[in-house]
Amino acid sequence: MKPFTLNAVLDYRKRTEDEAHREMVSIRKSKDVLVVEMENEEKELVRLIDEMGAAKCRDIVVSDLILYEACIRRKKREIVDIGKKINEVDARIRRQEKKLIKARQDRRALEIVRDNRENEEKQRQKQAEDRFLDEVGVLRFGGSKQ
């Protein structure tokens, strides 16, 4: 009887690991998009602050100054919101890393079990072959001495 090779289970574990890895890449890409968005918002905030400072040096209408301040507050809120989203994505990344590590450990453990079984089967086959060759040798050479 041929021993169970665990290939089907290993294929499943490999697919699970690949799916976890793809999800990790997807989450990291979404974080990269958020980081770029945050950098753009910060640049816009700096630009608004510089414009407001330059406008203060020259004569500016109070209503325009109020508009600048409102825009600056809005940009700061947007930056804080993006920061919260980045923190959420970081938490998802940590959870996904744990999932990926677990999937890799499960697959590796099963590969070790499979390799051990294969080695044991090879040893059993070699022992059976050695016994057969010993028996052939005894029958061939041992029978002629009698």
Helices and strands as residue ranges (DSSP letters): H 7-57, H 62-137, I 138-142, H 143-144
